[in-house]
Amino acid sequence: MMRILVTGGGGFLGKAITRQLLDKGYAVRVLGRNRYPEVEEMGAEGVVCDLSVGRRLDEALVGVDAVIHTAARAGMWGAYEDYYQANVVATERLLEAIQRAAVPRLVYTSSPSVTFQGRDEENVSENDARYPDTFPFYYPETKALAEAIVLAANGPALATTSIRPHLIYGPGDPHLLPRLVARHQAGRLRVIGDGKNKVALTYIDNAAQAHVQALEQLAPDSPNAGKPYFVTDEDPVLVWDWLNEVFQEAGLGRIEGQVSRWIALPLASAVEGFWWALALKSEPPITKFTVQQISSSHWYDLSNAKRDFGYAPSISGEEGKLRTIAWLKEAHPPPPPPPPEPAPAPKAAADADVDNPGSAP
């Protein structure tokens, strides 16, 4: 039986990958900074290890036939060193340990943001996308550095590939939709831009499926060895219309208000400057990277993934949306309506005469 190590196996994507691997009969070992009882109850073996330190890595790789590396530091704010340690140094340590253990296959979880140039990207393929000269934030920069290291390590002894799922959503999402819901319920979410930008989303099961399929195909001479791949749902959506439909169906109401991209960008720049000046550790309410992402179109050509490892999303975008709405209704119910105001006390007869003199008999 093939044994697969999943780093970050307690996270949203890692857990979905682990479930699919177990369902297919693989033995799965999950590596994370903490134990994940829910994942271990599914049948996975748990190993506690901080990748940026590297202790217990050699132990975790004993008997392993392949690695899927999903662990990373995400987010829109923070210190460069934190992102570098979690995304680059951790990947380097893992890769060194994989090579010592002679593990023959590695699938790396990347992001389309590693090629994002801050403008519209429509039907882009991996053949056309390049790392930018400068990055809008530390997350895509450090993910690009790590991806490049992984792909450069591809060779006869170790086959590597990189999967770039875009905006993963679905039941259990702890990141994307909960953040948007919280801002919406607080009255702080606005449509940025003209509201007509087209964006590719990736339902959680489809993102996990892409990793499993890429792993099963991967070998030193396979078509996907040494290459990165965009993966998303089949069709992009008008993202603000999609959000409004999800919010309305979940009982949360439509997004009210709209801000021009050209107003939002300088505003975000000013807010970031204020945060840096005061050395605030909390995430700003708006950042330039966020504005660029949510006001532009970005969707991708899936031809290479379909051809090289048979990727075909198993869950349609419509089905993914319906499942997500059902989950939101349960996990994030709308606030209860305010209690009705008490009815006014009936007026005394004398008062009625004063208010309405003509009503007296």
Secondary structure in CASP SS format (residue, H / E / C, confidence):
PFRMAT SS
TARGET T0000
AUTHOR 0000-0000-0000
METHOD secondary structure of the structure
MODEL  1
M C 1.00
M C 1.00
R E 1.00
I E 1.00
L E 1.00
V E 1.00
T E 1.00
G C 1.00
G C 1.00
G C 1.00
G C 1.00
F H 1.00
L H 1.00
G H 1.00
K H 1.00
A H 1.00
I H 1.00
T H 1.00
R H 1.00
Q H 1.00
L H 1.00
L H 1.00
D H 1.00
K C 1.00
G C 1.00
Y C 1.00
A E 1.00
V E 1.00
R E 1.00
V E 1.00
L E 1.00
G E 1.00
R C 1.00
N C 1.00
R C 1.00
Y C 1.00
P H 1.00
E H 1.00
V H 1.00
E H 1.00
E H 1.00
M H 1.00
G C 1.00
A C 1.00
E E 1.00
G E 1.00
V E 1.00
V E 1.00
C C 1.00
D C 1.00
L C 1.00
S C 1.00
V C 1.00
G C 1.00
R C 1.00
R C 1.00
L H 1.00
D H 1.00
E H 1.00
A H 1.00
L C 1.00
V C 1.00
G C 1.00
V C 1.00
D C 1.00
A E 1.00
V E 1.00
I E 1.00
H E 1.00
T C 1.00
A C 1.00
A C 1.00
R C 1.00
A C 1.00
G C 1.00
M C 1.00
W C 1.00
G C 1.00
A C 1.00
Y H 1.00
E H 1.00
D H 1.00
Y H 1.00
Y H 1.00
Q H 1.00
A H 1.00
N H 1.00
V H 1.00
V H 1.00
A H 1.00
T H 1.00
E H 1.00
R H 1.00
L H 1.00
L H 1.00
E H 1.00
A H 1.00
I H 1.00
Q H 1.00
R H 1.00
A H 1.00
A C 1.00
V C 1.00
P C 1.00
R E 1.00
L E 1.00
V E 1.00
Y E 1.00
T E 1.00
S C 1.00
S C 1.00
P H 1.00
S H 1.00
V H 1.00
T H 1.00
F C 1.00
Q C 1.00
G C 1.00
R C 1.00
D C 1.00
E E 1.00
E E 1.00
N E 1.00
V E 1.00
S C 1.00
E C 1.00
N C 1.00
D C 1.00
A C 1.00
R C 1.00
Y C 1.00
P C 1.00
D C 1.00
T C 1.00
F C 1.00
P C 1.00
F C 1.00
Y H 1.00
Y H 1.00
P H 1.00
E H 1.00
T H 1.00
K H 1.00
A H 1.00
L H 1.00
A H 1.00
E H 1.00
A H 1.00
I H 1.00
V H 1.00
L H 1.00
A H 1.00
A C 1.00
N C 1.00
G C 1.00
P C 1.00
A C 1.00
L C 1.00
A E 1.00
T E 1.00
T E 1.00
S E 1.00
I E 1.00
R E 1.00
P E 1.00
H C 1.00
L C 1.00
I E 1.00
Y E 1.00
G C 1.00
P C 1.00
G C 1.00
D C 1.00
P C 1.00
H C 1.00
L H 1.00
L H 1.00
P H 1.00
R H 1.00
L H 1.00
V H 1.00
A H 1.00
R H 1.00
H H 1.00
Q H 1.00
A C 1.00
G C 1.00
R C 1.00
L C 1.00
R C 1.00
V E 1.00
I E 1.00
G C 1.00
D C 1.00
G C 1.00
K C 1.00
N C 1.00
K E 1.00
V E 1.00
A C 1.00
L C 1.00
T E 1.00
Y E 1.00
I H 1.00
D H 1.00
N H 1.00
A H 1.00
A H 1.00
Q H 1.00
A H 1.00
H H 1.00
V H 1.00
Q H 1.00
A H 1.00
L H 1.00
E H 1.00
Q H 1.00
L C 1.00
A C 1.00
P C 1.00
D C 1.00
S C 1.00
P C 1.00
N C 1.00
A C 1.00
G C 1.00
K C 1.00
P E 1.00
Y E 1.00
F E 1.00
V E 1.00
T C 1.00
D C 1.00
E C 1.00
D C 1.00
P C 1.00
V E 1.00
L E 1.00
V H 1.00
W H 1.00
D H 1.00
W H 1.00
L H 1.00
N H 1.00
E H 1.00
V H 1.00
F H 1.00
Q H 1.00
E H 1.00
A C 1.00
G C 1.00
L C 1.00
G C 1.00
R C 1.00
I C 1.00
E C 1.00
G C 1.00
Q E 1.00
V E 1.00
S C 1.00
R H 1.00
W H 1.00
I H 1.00
A H 1.00
L H 1.00
P H 1.00
L H 1.00
A H 1.00
S H 1.00
A H 1.00
V H 1.00
E H 1.00
G H 1.00
F H 1.00
W H 1.00
W H 1.00
A H 1.00
L C 1.00
A C 1.00
L C 1.00
K C 1.00
S C 1.00
E C 1.00
P C 1.00
P C 1.00
I C 1.00
T C 1.00
K H 1.00
F H 1.00
T H 1.00
V H 1.00
Q H 1.00
Q H 1.00
I H 1.00
S C 1.00
S C 1.00
S C 1.00
H E 1.00
W E 1.00
Y E 1.00
D C 1.00
L C 1.00
S H 1.00
N H 1.00
A H 1.00
K H 1.00
R H 1.00
D H 1.00
F H 1.00
G C 1.00
Y C 1.00
A C 1.00
P C 1.00
S C 1.00
I C 1.00
S C 1.00
G H 1.00
E H 1.00
E H 1.00
G H 1.00
K H 1.00
L H 1.00
R H 1.00
T H 1.00
I H 1.00
A H 1.00
W H 1.00
L H 1.00
K H 1.00
E H 1.00
A H 1.00
H C 1.00
P C 1.00
P C 1.00
P C 1.00
P C 1.00
P C 1.00
P C 1.00
P C 1.00
P C 1.00
E C 1.00
P C 1.00
A C 1.00
P C 1.00
A C 1.00
P C 1.00
K C 1.00
A C 1.00
A H 1.00
A H 1.00
D H 1.00
A H 1.00
D H 1.00
V H 1.00
D H 1.00
N C 1.00
P H 1.00
G H 1.00
S H 1.00
A C 1.00
P C 1.00
END
